[in-house]
Amino acid sequence: MINDDIRKKTEENEKLILAPQAQLVINTGGRLRPEEPCPIRTDYQRDRDRIIHSKAFRRLKHKAQVFISPENDHFRTRLTHSLEVFQVSTTIARALRLNEDLVGAIALGHDLGHTPFGHAGESAINDYLKKYGMSFSHAKHSLKIVDVLEKDGAGLNLTAEVRDGIVKHSKGKGDLHNNEDIPLTLEGQIVRVADRVAYLNHDIDDAISAGIITLEDIPSDITHRLGNTTSERINSMVYNIIESSSDLDSIKLSEDMIEVLNALKDFMFERVYFSKKKLFLEKLYKEKIGNLFDYYLIEDNSERPLKDKLIDIADHISSMTDNYAQNEMRRIGIL
């Protein structure tokens, strides 16, 4: 039988290697339900592994990032996006001597609650629920998945710091200056920034591959500051984050880099995220998701409260991959 010397050595190494501001695993706020520790892995390593082995994580490979049902197999999905956020955020964490295990767990779990058809699916579910005084966000749903829905209702029972980083990762269209509801740990803040670094860069790459934009379309003041290739742009952003955050009071970028990223974000929303072709498909699938809600409500003949039915339907639809949702739409004759 293996004793806990291996885990304890890792915990001791954290105290020796990591910066004073890092979140040490021995100082975790704990789990929702107490558990015996693993003799080999720390709690954050265990959280990372639970996320990787979850059904919700595996489904991300068939959930759209930006482009719905792309013909090109090289387009990003929610799974590859999560892996790219993992890569960017753990690179930053190591450079700043923060807790890579915590950062990795948050990065891999941050988008578990995403719906089919990207943000169009999230918007469709939220719009339908708003008619009944309810709401839906993928960040809050990610937390629900790890707390409740995974493992047939048992949840993954993750640590407080991973749960906090997951539910607070999203910025939407917001400015990176916005410090509202930021994660409690520096590690969670890394993922929040790395998420935007990853998606802006890989969405440019995919948009160019899709023929929606060309590299020359990107304003020259942005390319001059960041570079012309994906690698150059990511390096520019990551270097700036590391340099600007070296005092470890928070994870941030320089003022000029924030201006450039906001300009790039605005360009992407105008030319890619709100492109005519993309908006057409999003409008189509938003309507079809509303049809799914209507169908499932009719099918549910139980006397349960309407709110409970709507919550269950939202959970079910949000869990669908793009392919499964399309097959359901065909099965009931709405696609």
C-alpha positions as CSV (number, residue, x, y, z in Angstrom):
1,M,0.0,0.0,0.0
2,I,1.3,3.4,-1.0
3,N,1.6,5.9,1.9
4,D,1.1,9.6,1.5
5,D,4.8,10.5,1.3
6,I,4.6,11.3,-2.4
7,R,1.8,13.8,-2.1
8,K,3.4,15.4,1.0
9,K,6.7,15.8,-0.8
10,T,4.9,17.7,-3.6
11,E,3.1,19.9,-1.1
12,E,6.4,20.7,0.6
13,N,8.0,21.5,-2.8
14,E,5.2,24.0,-3.5
15,K,6.2,25.9,-0.3
16,L,9.8,26.0,-1.4
17,I,9.3,26.8,-5.1
18,L,6.2,28.9,-5.5
19,A,5.9,32.6,-4.9
20,P,4.6,33.8,-1.6
21,Q,1.4,35.1,-3.3
22,A,0.7,31.6,-4.9
23,Q,-2.2,29.6,-3.7
24,L,-0.7,26.6,-2.0
25,V,-2.7,23.4,-2.1
26,I,-2.3,22.9,1.6
27,N,-4.3,26.2,2.1
28,T,-7.2,25.1,0.0
29,G,-10.7,26.0,1.1
30,G,-11.6,22.4,0.7
31,R,-14.3,20.5,-1.0
32,L,-18.1,20.6,-0.7
33,R,-17.9,17.2,0.9
34,P,-14.8,16.1,2.8
35,E,-12.7,13.3,1.3
36,E,-9.7,11.3,2.2
37,P,-6.7,12.8,0.3
38,C,-5.0,10.8,-2.5
39,P,-1.6,9.4,-1.4
40,I,0.0,10.4,-4.7
41,R,-1.7,13.5,-6.1
42,T,-2.4,16.8,-4.5
43,D,-6.0,18.1,-4.4
44,Y,-5.6,20.3,-7.4
45,Q,-4.0,17.5,-9.4
46,R,-6.9,15.4,-8.5
47,D,-9.4,18.0,-9.6
48,R,-7.6,18.3,-13.0
49,D,-7.8,14.5,-13.5
50,R,-11.5,14.4,-12.5
51,I,-12.2,17.1,-15.1
52,I,-10.3,15.3,-17.8
53,H,-12.1,12.0,-17.1
54,S,-15.6,13.7,-17.0
55,K,-18.2,13.1,-19.7
56,A,-18.7,16.9,-20.0
57,F,-15.1,17.3,-21.0
58,R,-15.2,14.6,-23.6
59,R,-18.3,16.2,-25.2
60,L,-16.4,19.5,-25.8
61,K,-14.7,17.9,-28.8
62,H,-18.1,18.1,-30.7
63,K,-19.1,21.6,-29.5
64,A,-18.5,24.5,-31.7
65,Q,-16.0,27.2,-30.8
66,V,-16.9,29.8,-33.4
67,F,-17.9,28.0,-36.6
68,I,-20.9,25.7,-36.5
69,S,-20.5,22.3,-38.2
70,P,-17.3,23.3,-40.1
71,E,-16.3,21.1,-43.0
72,N,-12.6,21.6,-42.2
73,D,-11.4,19.3,-39.4
74,H,-8.8,21.8,-38.4
75,F,-11.2,24.3,-37.0
76,R,-11.1,24.7,-33.2
77,T,-13.7,23.2,-31.0
78,R,-14.5,23.9,-27.3
79,L,-12.1,21.0,-26.5
80,T,-9.1,22.4,-28.4
81,H,-9.9,25.9,-27.1
82,S,-9.7,24.5,-23.5
83,L,-6.4,22.9,-24.3
84,E,-5.0,26.2,-25.8
85,V,-6.2,28.1,-22.7
86,F,-4.4,25.4,-20.6
87,Q,-1.2,25.9,-22.5
88,V,-1.2,29.7,-22.3
89,S,-2.2,29.9,-18.7
90,T,0.2,27.3,-17.4
91,T,3.1,29.0,-19.3
92,I,2.2,32.2,-17.5
93,A,1.8,30.5,-14.1
94,R,5.2,28.8,-14.3
95,A,6.9,32.1,-15.3
96,L,5.3,33.9,-12.3
97,R,5.9,30.9,-9.9
98,L,2.2,30.4,-9.3
99,N,0.4,27.1,-8.9
100,E,0.4,25.4,-12.3
101,D,-1.8,22.5,-11.0
102,L,-4.6,24.9,-9.9
103,V,-4.3,26.9,-13.1
104,G,-4.5,23.7,-15.2
105,A,-7.6,22.4,-13.5
106,I,-9.4,25.8,-13.9
107,A,-8.4,26.1,-17.6
108,L,-9.5,22.6,-18.5
109,G,-12.8,23.0,-16.6
110,H,-13.7,26.6,-17.5
111,D,-15.9,25.8,-20.5
112,L,-17.6,22.6,-19.4
113,G,-21.0,24.3,-19.4
114,H,-20.9,25.5,-22.9
115,T,-23.9,24.7,-25.1
116,P,-24.1,23.3,-28.6
117,F,-23.6,25.9,-31.4
118,G,-21.3,28.1,-29.3
119,H,-22.6,31.4,-27.9
120,A,-25.7,31.1,-30.1
121,G,-26.8,28.1,-28.1
122,E,-26.2,29.9,-24.8
123,S,-28.1,33.0,-26.0
124,A,-31.0,30.8,-27.2
125,I,-31.4,29.0,-23.9
126,N,-31.1,32.2,-22.0
127,D,-33.7,34.0,-24.2
128,Y,-36.1,31.1,-23.8
129,L,-35.7,31.0,-20.0
130,K,-36.0,34.8,-19.7
131,K,-39.7,34.5,-20.7
132,Y,-40.2,32.7,-17.4
133,G,-38.0,35.0,-15.2
134,M,-35.0,32.6,-15.4
135,S,-31.6,32.9,-17.0
136,F,-28.7,30.8,-18.2
137,S,-24.9,31.4,-18.5
138,H,-22.3,28.9,-19.5
139,A,-20.0,29.9,-16.6
140,K,-22.6,29.3,-14.0
141,H,-23.6,26.1,-15.8
142,S,-20.0,24.9,-15.8
143,L,-20.1,25.2,-12.0
144,K,-23.4,23.3,-11.9
145,I,-21.9,20.5,-14.0
146,V,-19.0,20.0,-11.6
147,D,-21.1,20.4,-8.5
148,V,-24.2,18.4,-9.4
149,L,-24.7,17.0,-12.9
150,E,-21.6,15.0,-13.5
151,K,-21.4,11.3,-12.3
152,D,-25.2,10.9,-12.3
153,G,-25.8,13.7,-9.8
154,A,-22.9,13.2,-7.5
155,G,-20.7,15.9,-9.1
156,L,-17.0,16.0,-9.2
157,N,-16.6,17.6,-5.7
158,L,-13.8,19.9,-6.7
159,T,-11.9,22.3,-4.4
160,A,-13.2,25.8,-3.7
161,E,-10.4,27.5,-5.7
162,V,-11.1,25.5,-8.9
163,R,-14.8,26.1,-8.6
164,D,-14.2,29.9,-8.0
165,G,-11.9,30.1,-11.1
166,I,-14.4,28.2,-13.3
167,V,-17.5,30.3,-12.4
168,K,-15.6,33.7,-12.6
169,H,-13.6,33.1,-15.8
170,S,-16.0,34.8,-18.2
171,K,-15.7,38.4,-19.4
172,G,-18.1,38.2,-22.4
173,K,-17.6,41.3,-24.5
174,G,-16.3,43.1,-21.5
175,D,-13.1,45.2,-21.3
176,L,-10.1,43.5,-19.6
177,H,-10.0,46.6,-17.4
178,N,-13.2,45.3,-15.8
179,N,-12.4,44.1,-12.3
180,E,-15.9,43.0,-11.3
181,D,-16.3,39.5,-10.0
182,I,-12.7,38.5,-10.6
183,P,-11.4,35.2,-9.2
184,L,-10.1,35.2,-5.7
185,T,-6.8,33.6,-6.6
186,L,-4.1,34.9,-8.9
187,E,-4.3,31.5,-10.6
188,G,-7.9,32.0,-11.5
189,Q,-7.1,35.5,-12.8
190,I,-4.5,34.0,-15.1
191,V,-7.1,31.7,-16.7
192,R,-9.5,34.7,-17.1
193,V,-7.0,36.6,-19.1
194,A,-5.5,33.6,-20.9
195,D,-9.0,32.7,-22.1
196,R,-9.2,35.9,-24.2
197,V,-5.6,35.5,-25.4
198,A,-6.4,32.1,-26.7
199,Y,-9.7,32.7,-28.3
200,L,-8.8,35.9,-30.1
201,N,-5.7,34.3,-31.6
202,H,-7.2,31.0,-32.6
203,D,-10.4,32.6,-33.9
204,I,-8.3,34.8,-36.2
205,D,-6.6,31.7,-37.5
206,D,-9.9,29.9,-38.1
207,A,-11.5,33.0,-39.7
208,I,-8.7,33.3,-42.1
209,S,-9.0,29.6,-43.0
210,A,-12.7,30.1,-43.5
211,G,-12.1,32.9,-45.9
212,I,-14.0,35.4,-43.8
213,I,-11.0,37.7,-43.3
214,T,-7.4,37.9,-44.5
215,L,-4.4,38.8,-42.5
216,E,-4.3,42.1,-44.4
217,D,-7.7,43.0,-43.0
218,I,-6.4,43.2,-39.5
219,P,-5.6,46.9,-38.8
220,S,-1.9,47.6,-39.2
221,D,-1.6,49.3,-35.8
222,I,-2.6,45.9,-34.2
223,T,-0.2,43.7,-36.3
224,H,2.6,46.2,-35.7
225,R,2.2,45.8,-32.0
226,L,1.4,42.1,-31.8
227,G,2.9,40.5,-34.9
228,N,1.6,38.8,-38.1
229,T,1.4,35.1,-37.0
230,T,-0.5,33.3,-34.3
231,S,2.8,32.5,-32.5
232,E,4.0,36.1,-32.6
233,R,0.7,37.5,-31.3
234,I,0.4,35.0,-28.5
235,N,4.1,35.6,-27.5
236,S,3.5,39.4,-27.4
237,M,0.5,39.0,-25.2
238,V,2.0,36.4,-22.9
239,Y,5.3,38.3,-22.5
240,N,3.3,41.4,-21.6
241,I,1.2,39.6,-19.0
242,I,4.2,38.2,-17.3
243,E,6.1,41.5,-17.3
244,S,3.0,43.5,-16.2
245,S,2.1,41.1,-13.4
246,S,5.6,40.5,-12.0
247,D,4.7,42.3,-8.7
248,L,1.9,39.7,-8.3
249,D,-0.7,42.1,-6.8
250,S,-2.9,41.0,-9.7
251,I,-2.7,39.5,-13.2
252,K,-2.9,42.2,-15.8
253,L,-1.6,43.7,-19.0
254,S,0.0,47.0,-19.7
255,E,-2.3,49.9,-20.6
256,D,-1.1,50.0,-24.2
257,M,-1.6,46.2,-24.6
258,I,-5.1,46.4,-23.2
259,E,-5.9,49.1,-25.8
260,V,-4.5,46.8,-28.6
261,L,-6.5,43.8,-27.3
262,N,-9.7,45.8,-27.1
263,A,-9.1,47.0,-30.7
264,L,-8.5,43.5,-31.8
265,K,-11.6,42.3,-29.9
266,D,-13.7,45.0,-31.6
267,F,-12.4,44.1,-35.0
268,M,-13.2,40.4,-34.4
269,F,-16.8,41.1,-33.3
270,E,-17.4,43.3,-36.3
271,R,-15.8,41.2,-39.0
272,V,-16.0,37.6,-37.6
273,Y,-18.4,37.1,-34.7
274,F,-21.1,39.3,-36.3
275,S,-20.4,38.3,-40.0
276,K,-23.5,37.7,-42.1
277,K,-22.9,34.0,-42.6
278,K,-22.3,33.4,-38.9
279,L,-25.3,35.4,-37.8
280,F,-27.5,33.5,-40.3
281,L,-26.5,30.2,-38.8
282,E,-26.8,31.5,-35.3
283,K,-30.3,32.8,-36.0
284,L,-31.3,29.4,-37.5
285,Y,-30.1,27.4,-34.5
286,K,-31.4,29.8,-31.9
287,E,-34.9,29.3,-33.5
288,K,-34.4,25.5,-33.5
289,I,-33.3,25.4,-29.9
290,G,-36.5,27.3,-29.0
291,N,-38.4,24.6,-31.0
292,L,-36.6,21.9,-28.9
293,F,-37.8,23.6,-25.7
294,D,-41.4,23.7,-27.0
295,Y,-41.2,20.0,-28.0
296,Y,-39.8,18.7,-24.7
297,L,-42.3,20.7,-22.7
298,I,-45.2,19.1,-24.7
299,E,-43.6,15.7,-24.2
300,D,-43.4,16.1,-20.5
301,N,-46.8,15.1,-19.2
302,S,-45.8,15.1,-15.5
303,E,-47.4,17.4,-12.9
304,R,-44.1,18.8,-11.8
305,P,-43.8,22.6,-11.5
306,L,-43.0,24.4,-14.8
307,K,-39.8,25.8,-13.4
308,D,-38.4,22.3,-12.7
309,K,-39.3,21.2,-16.2
310,L,-37.5,24.1,-17.7
311,I,-34.4,23.6,-15.6
312,D,-34.2,20.0,-16.7
313,I,-34.7,20.8,-20.4
314,A,-32.1,23.5,-20.2
315,D,-29.7,21.1,-18.6
316,H,-30.4,18.5,-21.3
317,I,-30.1,20.8,-24.3
318,S,-26.9,22.5,-22.9
319,S,-25.3,19.1,-22.5
320,M,-25.8,18.2,-26.2
321,T,-23.0,18.2,-28.7
322,D,-23.7,20.0,-32.0
323,N,-24.2,16.6,-33.8
324,Y,-26.6,15.3,-31.1
325,A,-28.6,18.5,-31.2
326,Q,-28.9,18.4,-35.0
327,N,-29.9,14.7,-34.9
328,E,-32.6,15.5,-32.3
329,M,-33.9,18.3,-34.5
330,R,-34.1,16.0,-37.5
331,R,-35.8,13.3,-35.4
332,I,-38.7,15.6,-34.4
333,G,-38.8,17.2,-37.9
334,I,-37.6,20.8,-37.2
335,L,-34.4,20.6,-39.2
